[in-house]
């Protein structure tokens, strides 16, 4: 996997939770959803490195300065009977896009998915994000146009649980 000079991709380690939180906010800003990005460094510390880790992350750096990240977790396909990898977030600072970094991140995560016995990767993209959709098509991803995402949260989640 060839990366531009000075670019490295590494696993997140304890102490990176603030970097993850920062890039979640940068992604939320890009997606016009900054108001919804309320997760704290402590929540990311627990999710990444607590007694029951729920997510994994990569940190992308240019000459040791973070310029992006990716966060994923494993899911399961009951139809296939196999695990999958769900890419929750990926973000590279705009000044570093178009250099093959995104493709390198996807390639690395795809290798990890296969190493973990996963048979597929899934992720979501906002329907207005044409540049990302075009990139995803270029790496062989297909849209799941027959499916719509459903969400239950907040008061509705609590009401249903009661």
C-alpha positions in Angstrom: 0.0 0.0 0.0 1.7 3.2 -1.2 1.1 6.3 0.8 2.1 9.9 0.0 5.4 10.9 1.6 5.0 11.7 5.3 1.7 9.9 5.7 1.2 7.2 8.2 -1.8 5.2 9.3 -1.7 3.6 12.8 -4.1 2.1 15.3 -5.5 4.4 17.9 -3.9 4.0 21.4 -4.9 5.2 24.8 -4.5 9.0 24.7 -6.0 9.3 21.2 -9.6 9.6 22.4 -9.3 13.4 22.1 -8.1 13.1 18.5 -11.0 10.8 17.7 -13.5 13.3 19.3 -11.9 16.1 17.3 -12.3 14.3 14.0 -15.8 13.2 14.8 -16.6 17.0 15.2 -14.8 17.8 12.0 -16.8 15.1 10.1 -20.0 16.4 11.8 -19.2 19.9 10.6 -18.6 18.7 7.1 -21.9 16.8 7.2 -23.8 19.9 8.6 -24.5 17.9 11.8 -22.2 19.6 14.3 -25.1 20.1 16.7 -25.5 16.3 17.0 -21.8 15.6 17.8 -22.0 15.5 21.6 -19.8 12.5 22.4 -17.0 13.2 24.9 -13.4 12.2 25.1 -14.3 10.0 28.1 -17.0 8.2 26.1 -14.5 7.5 23.3 -11.9 6.3 25.9 -14.3 3.8 27.2 -15.6 2.7 23.8 -12.0 2.3 22.5 -10.1 1.1 25.5 -12.5 0.3 28.3 -13.2 -3.1 29.8 -15.6 -3.9 26.9 -14.2 -2.1 23.8 -17.0 -1.4 21.3 -15.1 0.3 18.5 -11.7 0.3 16.9 -10.0 3.3 15.2 -7.2 4.3 13.0 -5.4 7.7 13.2 -4.0 9.1 9.9 -1.0 11.4 10.4 1.1 13.7 8.2 4.6 14.1 9.7 3.2 13.0 13.1 0.3 15.5 13.0 -3.2 13.9 12.9 -5.1 14.6 9.7 -7.8 12.1 9.8 -9.4 9.0 11.3 -11.6 6.0 10.8 -13.8 4.2 13.3 -15.5 0.8 12.9 -17.1 -2.0 14.7 -18.0 -5.6 13.9 -21.6 -6.6 13.2 -23.2 -9.9 12.1 -25.2 -11.1 9.1 -27.9 -13.6 10.2 -28.5 -14.3 6.5 -24.9 -15.2 5.8 -24.1 -16.5 9.3 -20.8 -14.5 9.2 -19.4 -11.3 10.8 -19.2 -8.1 9.0 -17.4 -4.8 9.5 -19.4 -1.6 9.9 -17.4 1.5 9.1 -19.0 4.2 11.3 -16.9 7.2 10.3 -14.0 8.1 8.1 -12.6 11.6 7.6 -9.5 13.1 6.0 -8.8 16.8 6.2 -9.7 18.5 2.9 -6.1 19.6 2.3 -5.0 16.0 2.2 -7.7 14.6 0.0 -7.1 13.4 -3.5 -3.8 11.7 -2.7 -4.9 8.1 -2.3 -5.2 8.3 1.5 -8.9 7.4 1.6 -8.3 4.4 -0.7 -5.4 3.3 1.5 -7.6 3.5 4.6 -10.3 1.4 2.9 -7.8 -1.1 1.7 -6.3 -1.5 5.2 -9.8 -1.9 6.8 -10.8 -4.3 4.1 -7.8 -6.5 4.9 -8.7 -6.4 8.6 -12.2 -7.4 7.8 -11.0 -10.4 5.9 -8.5 -11.3 8.6 -11.4 -11.3 11.1 -13.5 -13.6 8.9 -15.8 -10.9 7.8 -17.6 -11.4 4.5 -18.6 -7.8 3.9 -18.2 -4.1 4.9 -21.0 -1.7 5.3 -21.2 2.1 5.8 -23.6 4.9 5.3 -23.2 8.1 3.3 -25.5 11.1 3.1 -27.3 11.2 -0.2 -26.0 14.7 -1.1 -22.4 13.8 -0.7 -21.6 13.2 -4.4 -17.8 13.2 -4.1 -17.8 10.4 -1.5 -20.4 8.4 -3.4 -18.3 8.7 -6.5 -15.2 7.5 -4.6 -17.2 4.6 -3.1 -18.3 3.5 -6.5 -14.7 3.7 -7.8 -13.6 1.1 -5.2 -16.4 -1.3 -6.1 -19.1 -0.4 -3.4 -22.7 -0.6 -4.4 -25.6 1.4 -2.9 -28.3 -0.4 -1.0 -31.1 1.6 -2.6 -33.8 -0.9 -1.6 -33.0 -0.3 2.1 -33.7 2.7 4.3 -32.0 3.3 7.7 -34.3 3.4 10.7 -33.5 4.9 14.0 -35.0 4.8 17.5 -33.4 7.1 20.0 -34.0 9.5 22.9 -37.5 9.7 24.3 -38.9 7.2 21.7 -36.3 4.6 22.7 -37.1 5.1 26.4 -40.8 5.0 25.8 -40.6 1.7 23.9 -38.4 0.2 26.6 -40.8 1.0 29.3 
